[in-house]
Amino acid sequence: MLDLSDWSPDPYILVLTGLGFLIALVAWLPLALKRLPLSLPIVCIALGAALFLSPAVSDEPLPLTYPEFTERFTEFVVIIALMGAGLKLDRVFSWRRWSVTWRLLAITMPLSIAAITVLGVWGLGLPWAIALLLGASLAPTDPVLAADVQVGPPKTGEEDEVRFGLTSEAGLNDGLAFPFVNLAIALSVYAANGEPWLEKWILHSVLWEVAAGIVGGWLVGRIFGWLTFRIPADTKLAQTGDGLIAIAATFVSYGLTEIIECYGFLAVFVTALTLRHAHREHDFHREMHDVTEQVERLAMMILLLLFGGALVTGLLAPLRFADVVAAVLILIVIRPLGGLIGLIGLDAAWREKLTISFFGIRGVGSFYYLAYGLNHMPVEDGERLWAIVGLVVLLSVLLHGLTVTPVMRLLDRSRGRDPDATGVPPPGLQGPASEAISEN
């Protein structure tokens, strides 16, 4: 009989048990929350808060306590999400068909970075370099937490302009925000020791790292596409039926491009697009997507549990009233207004433009950029920056998580699609995607 007075379970066994429950939740919660005005991230953060409020857990998972782990783990989650986002996209790449993406990248994101930077300097009293780091961290939308507004799995046809725009934006802007993060680092180093920065930033951080990231990602995608679908033998990777090939492509693309000092985030997304294009109609894309999504959800859930723990162990303690106001402005003024400006002239209904502009979800990408910046530049007030970014992400998870289901269901109904149905939506909802696929 069990003697409770001497009962002391092995921590290893407790971890295994907890992971079992976690994996079960990862599989079940999306189904349970499908029609509810809740999202998986909200539930994960609440579970993490409850876990770290327990007297049995004494650790404080604050990002500044574990700066290297924070940077690397958020980096891992983002690159997995980028591969998944790229594999989802059915729409053939072209300048015209991707016009909504270019508008969000070329207009909305720079406007958001500039507005947040000015807000940080004039409203929060931050130095220019630190305010720019804050702007570069908070401007990109998130490929991890934006799953509820992304397109469906490959070949499902769930690719209206709203879902496509938000998915493609989240896939590309995580890489294109990096030059601004590096600019903040360069300006900070210049302020500290007067080291010249302009030429190196333009030639290396902008021209080389962006161009090499795109070309490197394309080359890796072409090679994996040939090995997976085109190699003239029974040894082609698609024959394995193992979706882990997508994880392999993610790591190879990110690793090789980072070795030559270019933007691995950008390379991974380009690799995913190129791999998807290698044989657009092959069923193996679904296998790769499903494995990638499972790994992404599990990693995301662990990260958000830790985020929930950080929230209840002091992450937001350094906040000031001005910081709270700034966080609200970033979510409900700066992003929506920047989005609407960027979408002026786009051939889309106003309700679609409003939806794209509103769902500028912030999340794991913001965590990564801030962690990376703080680990590479001298900053004295890192706790306050983490508090601001943490608050923005928390408010985004709550605001967008509570509204995404009713808004997207209402949008689907307005376009003549039953949100509870499966399969390809009516032609009016497919937009340029259907034309692209038919041409291919």
C-alpha positions as CSV (number, residue, x, y, z in Angstrom):
1,M,0.0,0.0,0.0
2,L,1.3,3.5,-0.9
3,D,2.6,5.4,2.1
4,L,1.8,9.0,1.3
5,S,4.2,10.3,4.0
6,D,7.2,8.9,2.1
7,W,5.8,9.5,-1.3
8,S,8.3,11.4,-3.5
9,P,7.8,10.7,-7.2
10,D,10.8,10.7,-9.5
11,P,11.0,14.1,-11.3
12,Y,11.8,12.3,-14.5
13,I,8.6,10.3,-14.3
14,L,6.7,13.5,-13.5
15,V,8.1,15.2,-16.6
16,L,7.1,12.2,-18.8
17,T,3.6,12.2,-17.4
18,G,3.3,16.0,-17.9
19,L,4.5,15.7,-21.5
20,G,2.0,13.0,-22.1
21,F,-0.8,15.2,-21.0
22,L,0.7,18.1,-23.0
23,I,0.8,16.1,-26.2
24,A,-2.8,14.9,-25.7
25,L,-3.9,18.5,-25.3
26,V,-2.0,19.6,-28.4
27,A,-3.9,17.0,-30.4
28,W,-7.3,17.6,-28.8
29,L,-7.6,21.3,-28.0
30,P,-7.8,22.6,-31.6
31,L,-10.8,20.4,-32.2
32,A,-12.4,21.4,-28.9
33,L,-11.9,25.1,-29.5
34,K,-12.9,25.1,-33.2
35,R,-16.3,26.9,-32.7
36,L,-15.5,28.7,-29.4
37,P,-14.3,32.3,-29.1
38,L,-11.1,31.0,-27.6
39,S,-7.7,30.0,-29.0
40,L,-5.1,27.5,-28.2
41,P,-2.6,30.1,-27.1
42,I,-5.0,31.5,-24.5
43,V,-5.4,28.1,-23.0
44,C,-1.7,27.5,-23.0
45,I,-0.9,30.7,-21.2
46,A,-3.6,30.0,-18.6
47,L,-2.2,26.5,-18.0
48,G,1.3,27.9,-17.7
49,A,0.2,30.6,-15.2
50,A,-1.6,27.9,-13.1
51,L,1.4,25.6,-13.2
52,F,4.0,28.2,-12.0
53,L,1.6,29.5,-9.4
54,S,1.7,26.1,-7.8
55,P,3.8,25.8,-4.6
56,A,5.5,22.7,-6.0
57,V,7.1,24.8,-8.8
58,S,9.7,27.3,-7.6
59,D,11.4,28.3,-10.9
60,E,10.8,31.6,-12.5
61,P,11.0,31.3,-16.3
62,L,11.9,34.9,-16.9
63,P,13.6,35.5,-20.3
64,L,16.5,37.6,-18.8
65,T,17.3,34.8,-16.4
66,Y,17.8,32.4,-19.4
67,P,18.8,34.8,-22.3
68,E,20.5,32.2,-24.5
69,F,17.7,29.6,-24.1
70,T,15.1,32.2,-24.8
71,E,16.8,33.2,-28.0
72,R,17.4,29.7,-29.2
73,F,14.1,28.2,-28.3
74,T,12.0,31.0,-29.9
75,E,14.3,30.7,-32.9
76,F,13.4,27.0,-33.2
77,V,9.7,27.6,-32.9
78,V,9.7,30.3,-35.6
79,I,11.7,28.4,-38.2
80,I,9.3,25.4,-37.8
81,A,6.3,27.7,-38.2
82,L,7.8,29.3,-41.3
83,M,8.2,25.9,-43.0
84,G,4.6,25.1,-42.2
85,A,3.4,28.4,-43.5
86,G,5.2,28.0,-46.8
87,L,4.0,24.5,-47.4
88,K,0.3,25.6,-46.8
89,L,0.3,28.1,-49.7
90,D,-1.4,26.9,-52.8
91,R,-1.1,30.2,-54.7
92,V,1.6,30.2,-57.3
93,F,4.2,32.8,-56.7
94,S,4.0,35.9,-58.9
95,W,4.2,39.7,-58.3
96,R,0.6,40.2,-59.3
97,R,-1.0,37.4,-57.4
98,W,1.0,38.2,-54.3
99,S,0.2,42.0,-54.4
100,V,-1.4,41.9,-51.0
101,T,1.8,40.5,-49.5
102,W,4.0,43.1,-51.1
103,R,1.8,45.9,-49.8
104,L,2.0,44.6,-46.3
105,L,5.7,44.1,-46.5
106,A,6.8,47.3,-48.3
107,I,4.3,49.8,-46.8
108,T,2.7,48.4,-43.6
109,M,5.7,47.0,-41.9
110,P,8.1,50.0,-42.4
111,L,5.3,52.3,-41.3
112,S,4.7,50.2,-38.2
113,I,8.4,50.1,-37.4
114,A,8.7,53.9,-37.8
115,A,5.6,54.6,-35.7
116,I,6.6,52.3,-32.9
117,T,10.1,53.8,-32.9
118,V,8.8,57.3,-32.6
119,L,6.3,56.2,-29.9
120,G,9.2,54.7,-28.0
121,V,11.3,57.8,-28.2
122,W,8.7,60.5,-27.6
123,G,6.2,58.5,-25.6
124,L,8.4,56.2,-23.5
125,G,11.6,58.1,-23.3
126,L,13.7,55.4,-24.9
127,P,17.0,56.0,-26.8
128,W,16.6,55.9,-30.5
129,A,18.5,52.6,-30.9
130,I,16.4,50.9,-28.2
131,A,13.2,52.3,-29.6
132,L,14.1,51.0,-33.0
133,L,14.7,47.5,-31.6
134,L,11.3,47.7,-30.0
135,G,9.7,48.7,-33.3
136,A,11.6,46.0,-35.3
137,S,10.5,43.4,-32.7
138,L,6.8,44.4,-32.6
139,A,6.2,45.2,-36.3
140,P,6.2,41.7,-37.8
141,T,3.1,39.6,-37.6
142,D,3.6,36.1,-36.2
143,P,3.5,32.8,-38.1
144,V,3.1,30.8,-34.9
145,L,0.2,32.5,-33.1
146,A,-1.6,33.4,-36.4
147,A,-2.6,29.8,-37.2
148,D,-6.3,30.6,-36.8
149,V,-6.2,33.2,-39.6
150,Q,-3.9,31.2,-41.9
151,V,-4.8,29.2,-45.0
152,G,-5.7,25.6,-44.6
153,P,-3.5,22.6,-45.3
154,P,-2.1,22.0,-48.8
155,K,-4.7,21.5,-51.6
156,T,-7.7,22.2,-49.4
157,G,-8.5,25.4,-51.3
158,E,-8.9,27.5,-48.1
159,E,-7.0,30.4,-49.5
160,D,-9.2,33.6,-49.7
161,E,-7.4,36.9,-49.8
162,V,-7.5,37.5,-46.0
163,R,-6.0,34.1,-45.1
164,F,-3.5,34.2,-47.9
165,G,-2.4,37.8,-47.1
166,L,-1.9,37.1,-43.4
167,T,-0.1,33.8,-44.0
168,S,2.3,35.1,-46.6
169,E,2.9,38.3,-44.6
170,A,3.8,36.3,-41.5
171,G,6.1,34.1,-43.6
172,L,8.1,36.8,-45.1
173,N,8.1,39.7,-42.6
174,D,9.9,37.6,-40.0
175,G,12.9,37.6,-42.2
176,L,12.6,41.2,-43.6
177,A,12.5,42.7,-40.1
178,F,16.0,41.5,-39.4
179,P,17.7,44.4,-41.2
180,F,16.0,46.8,-38.7
181,V,17.1,44.7,-35.8
182,N,20.6,44.8,-37.0
183,L,20.3,48.5,-37.6
184,A,19.3,49.0,-33.9
185,I,22.3,46.9,-32.9
186,A,24.7,48.9,-35.1
187,L,23.4,52.2,-33.8
188,S,23.7,51.0,-30.2
189,V,27.3,49.9,-30.8
190,Y,28.1,53.2,-32.5
191,A,26.7,55.2,-29.6
192,A,28.9,53.1,-27.2
193,N,32.2,53.2,-29.0
194,G,31.8,55.2,-32.2
195,E,32.3,52.2,-34.6
196,P,31.2,53.1,-38.2
197,W,28.0,51.3,-39.2
198,L,26.4,52.7,-42.3
199,E,28.4,51.0,-45.0
200,K,28.5,47.6,-43.3
201,W,24.8,47.7,-42.5
202,I,23.8,48.5,-46.1
203,L,26.2,46.1,-47.8
204,H,26.0,43.2,-45.4
205,S,22.8,43.4,-43.3
206,V,20.6,44.6,-46.1
207,L,21.9,43.7,-49.5
208,W,24.0,40.5,-48.8
209,E,21.8,38.9,-46.1
210,V,18.5,39.5,-47.8
211,A,19.7,38.4,-51.3
212,A,21.7,35.4,-50.0
213,G,18.8,34.4,-47.9
214,I,16.5,34.3,-50.8
215,V,18.9,32.6,-53.2
216,G,20.1,30.1,-50.5
217,G,16.6,29.2,-49.6
218,W,15.7,28.7,-53.3
219,L,18.7,26.5,-53.9
220,V,17.9,24.3,-50.9
221,G,14.3,24.1,-51.9
222,R,15.2,23.1,-55.4
223,I,17.5,20.4,-54.2
224,F,15.0,19.0,-51.7
225,G,12.3,19.3,-54.4
226,W,14.3,17.2,-56.8
227,L,15.2,14.6,-54.2
228,T,11.7,14.4,-53.0
229,F,9.7,14.4,-56.2
230,R,11.8,14.4,-59.3
231,I,14.8,12.0,-58.8
232,P,14.4,9.3,-61.5
233,A,14.4,6.3,-59.1
234,D,12.3,4.5,-56.5
235,T,14.5,6.2,-53.9
236,K,12.8,9.6,-54.1
237,L,12.1,11.0,-50.6
238,A,8.3,11.1,-51.2
239,Q,8.4,7.3,-51.4
240,T,9.2,7.2,-47.7
241,G,5.9,8.7,-46.8
242,D,7.7,10.4,-43.9
243,G,6.8,14.0,-43.4
244,L,9.9,14.5,-41.3
245,I,11.5,15.4,-44.6
246,A,10.1,18.9,-44.1
247,I,11.9,19.2,-40.7
248,A,15.1,18.1,-42.4
249,A,14.7,20.8,-45.1
250,T,14.0,23.4,-42.4
251,F,17.2,22.6,-40.5
252,V,19.4,22.3,-43.6
253,S,18.0,25.5,-45.1
254,Y,18.4,27.5,-41.8
255,G,21.8,26.0,-41.0
256,L,23.4,26.5,-44.3
257,T,22.2,30.0,-44.8
258,E,23.2,31.1,-41.3
259,I,26.6,29.6,-41.8
260,I,27.2,32.1,-44.7
261,E,25.7,34.9,-42.5
262,C,22.4,35.6,-44.2
263,Y,18.8,35.6,-43.0
264,G,17.8,32.0,-42.2
265,F,14.2,33.0,-41.5
266,L,13.8,34.3,-45.0
267,A,15.6,31.2,-46.4
268,V,13.4,28.7,-44.7
269,F,10.2,30.3,-46.0
270,V,11.6,30.5,-49.5
271,T,12.7,26.9,-49.2
272,A,9.2,25.9,-48.2
273,L,7.7,27.8,-51.2
274,T,10.2,26.2,-53.6
275,L,9.6,22.7,-52.2
276,R,5.9,23.3,-52.5
277,H,6.3,24.3,-56.1
278,A,8.4,21.3,-57.1
279,H,5.2,19.2,-57.4
280,R,2.2,21.2,-56.3
281,E,-0.4,18.4,-56.6
282,H,1.5,15.6,-54.8
283,D,-0.2,14.3,-51.7
284,F,3.2,14.1,-49.9
285,H,2.9,17.8,-49.2
286,R,0.1,17.1,-46.8
287,E,2.3,14.6,-44.9
288,M,5.1,17.1,-44.6
289,H,2.6,19.8,-43.5
290,D,1.0,17.6,-40.9
291,V,4.3,16.6,-39.2
292,T,5.5,20.2,-39.3
293,E,2.3,21.4,-37.7
294,Q,2.5,18.8,-35.0
295,V,6.0,19.8,-34.1
296,E,5.1,23.5,-34.2
297,R,2.1,23.1,-32.0
298,L,4.0,21.1,-29.4
299,A,6.9,23.6,-29.3
300,M,4.5,26.5,-29.3
301,M,2.6,25.0,-26.4
302,I,5.7,24.6,-24.3
303,L,6.8,28.1,-25.0
304,L,3.5,29.6,-24.1
305,L,3.4,27.6,-20.9
306,L,6.7,29.2,-20.0
307,F,5.3,32.6,-21.0
308,G,2.3,32.1,-18.7
309,G,4.8,31.2,-16.0
310,A,6.8,34.4,-16.7
311,L,3.7,36.5,-16.5
312,V,2.9,35.3,-13.0
313,T,6.5,35.5,-11.7
314,G,7.2,39.1,-12.5
315,L,7.6,39.7,-16.2
316,L,5.2,42.6,-16.3
317,A,6.4,44.2,-13.0
318,P,8.6,46.9,-14.6
319,L,5.6,48.3,-16.6
320,R,4.7,52.0,-16.4
321,F,1.4,53.6,-17.3
322,A,2.9,55.0,-20.5
323,D,4.0,51.5,-21.5
324,V,0.5,50.1,-21.1
325,V,-0.9,53.0,-23.3
326,A,1.8,52.3,-25.9
327,A,1.0,48.6,-26.0
328,V,-2.7,49.4,-26.6
329,L,-1.8,51.9,-29.3
330,I,0.4,49.4,-31.1
331,L,-2.4,46.9,-31.4
332,I,-5.5,49.0,-32.0
333,V,-4.1,52.0,-33.8
334,I,-0.6,51.6,-35.4
335,R,-1.1,48.2,-37.0
336,P,-4.6,48.6,-38.2
337,L,-3.9,52.1,-39.6
338,G,-0.6,51.0,-41.2
339,G,-2.5,48.0,-42.7
340,L,-5.2,50.1,-44.2
341,I,-2.7,52.5,-45.6
342,G,-0.7,49.7,-47.2
343,L,-3.9,48.2,-48.7
344,I,-5.1,51.4,-50.4
345,G,-5.8,50.5,-54.0
346,L,-6.0,46.7,-53.4
347,D,-8.8,45.1,-55.3
348,A,-10.6,43.7,-52.2
349,A,-13.7,44.4,-50.2
350,W,-13.4,46.8,-47.3
351,R,-14.3,44.1,-44.8
352,E,-11.4,42.0,-46.1
353,K,-9.0,45.0,-45.8
354,L,-10.2,45.7,-42.2
355,T,-9.7,42.1,-41.2
356,I,-6.2,41.9,-42.6
357,S,-5.3,45.2,-40.9
358,F,-6.8,44.2,-37.6
359,F,-5.2,40.8,-37.3
360,G,-1.6,41.9,-36.9
361,I,-0.9,39.2,-34.4
362,R,2.3,39.6,-32.3
363,G,3.9,36.6,-30.7
364,V,7.0,34.3,-30.8
365,G,8.7,36.3,-33.5
366,S,8.7,39.4,-31.3
367,F,10.1,37.3,-28.4
368,Y,12.9,36.1,-30.7
369,Y,13.9,39.5,-32.1
370,L,14.0,41.1,-28.6
371,A,16.0,38.3,-27.2
372,Y,18.4,38.4,-30.1
373,G,18.8,42.2,-29.9
374,L,19.4,42.2,-26.1
375,N,22.0,39.5,-26.5
376,H,23.9,41.5,-29.0
377,M,23.7,45.1,-27.9
378,P,24.3,47.0,-24.6
379,V,21.0,47.7,-22.9
380,E,20.5,48.8,-19.3
381,D,16.7,48.5,-19.2
382,G,16.1,45.1,-20.6
383,E,13.4,44.2,-18.0
384,R,11.2,47.1,-19.1
385,L,11.6,46.1,-22.8
386,W,10.6,42.5,-22.0
387,A,7.6,43.8,-20.0
388,I,6.4,46.0,-22.9
389,V,6.8,43.2,-25.5
390,G,5.3,40.7,-23.1
391,L,2.2,42.9,-22.6
392,V,1.8,43.5,-26.3
393,V,1.9,39.7,-26.9
394,L,-0.5,39.0,-24.1
395,L,-3.0,41.6,-25.3
396,S,-2.6,40.3,-28.8
397,V,-3.3,36.7,-27.7
398,L,-6.4,37.8,-25.8
399,L,-7.7,40.4,-28.3
400,H,-7.1,38.4,-31.5
401,G,-7.8,35.0,-29.8
402,L,-11.2,36.1,-28.6
403,T,-12.2,37.7,-31.9
404,V,-10.7,35.4,-34.5
405,T,-13.3,32.7,-34.5
406,P,-16.4,34.9,-34.8
407,V,-14.8,37.4,-37.2
408,M,-13.5,34.7,-39.6
409,R,-16.8,32.8,-39.5
410,L,-18.7,36.0,-40.2
411,L,-16.3,36.8,-43.1
412,D,-16.7,33.3,-44.5
413,R,-20.5,33.6,-44.4
414,S,-20.4,37.0,-46.1
415,R,-18.5,35.4,-49.0
416,G,-21.0,32.5,-49.4
417,R,-19.0,29.8,-47.6
418,D,-20.2,27.6,-44.8
419,P,-17.5,27.9,-42.1
420,D,-18.4,24.4,-40.8
421,A,-18.0,22.8,-44.2
422,T,-14.9,21.1,-45.4
423,G,-13.3,21.0,-48.9
424,V,-12.8,23.7,-51.5
425,P,-14.8,26.9,-51.1
426,P,-16.9,28.4,-53.8
427,P,-15.1,30.1,-56.7
428,G,-15.8,33.6,-55.5
429,L,-13.7,32.9,-52.4
430,Q,-10.7,31.4,-54.1
431,G,-9.6,34.7,-55.7
432,P,-6.4,34.6,-57.8
433,A,-5.4,31.3,-56.2
434,S,-7.8,29.3,-58.3
435,E,-6.5,30.8,-61.5
436,A,-3.0,30.2,-60.5
437,I,-3.5,26.6,-59.7
438,S,-5.4,26.0,-62.9
439,E,-2.6,27.6,-64.9
440,N,-0.1,25.3,-63.2
